[in-house]
Amino acid sequence: MKRIMGISVLVLMVGICPAVAQSTVQKAGDDIKTGAVKAGDKTAEIASKGKAVVVDKVYSDKEGPKGETVYIDKHSKYYRVDGKGHKVYMTRSQLRNRKKSNG
């Protein structure tokens, strides 16, 4: 009887271990994918902002709704760069005055 119980416990553990290992590998894969997406978004944002500074004008007197830097393109349109590196065009009414620094 003890032998049958020992074998059944061993079979049960062998059946569960691959499922646990597979879920751990799946979670690690998801974490890697999430990290890669975040890194890609940040890289695109930095590259877009770098290009905007070189190619377009920075509107130094105004800022975006959440304090973002505002750029003016060659067609005199205002835009900001979002967290994924995309240009988000804005109207003049969406701009706010930049706060003056005391320094």
C-alpha positions, 0 to 999 in steps of 0.5 A: 500500500505504501508503495502504491501511495509513493508511486501515485505521489511521484506521478502526481508531482511529475505531472504538475512540475511541467505545468508550473515550469511552463507558466513560469516560462510564459510569465518570463516571456511576457515580462520580456515582451513588456520590457521590450515594448517600453524600451522601444517606445522610449527610444522612439520618443527620444529619437522623435524629440531629437529630430524635432529639435533639429528640424523644427523650431521649439516654441519657447514661450508656450507649453503643452497641456501637461507641460510638454515642449511644443514644436512648430513644423515647416507649415507653422503647425504646433505639435508635441511628441507623445510617449510613443514618439508620435507627433500630436498636433495641437491648436493654438487654444490648447497651448498655455504660457510657459511658467517663468523660472526664477533663476 
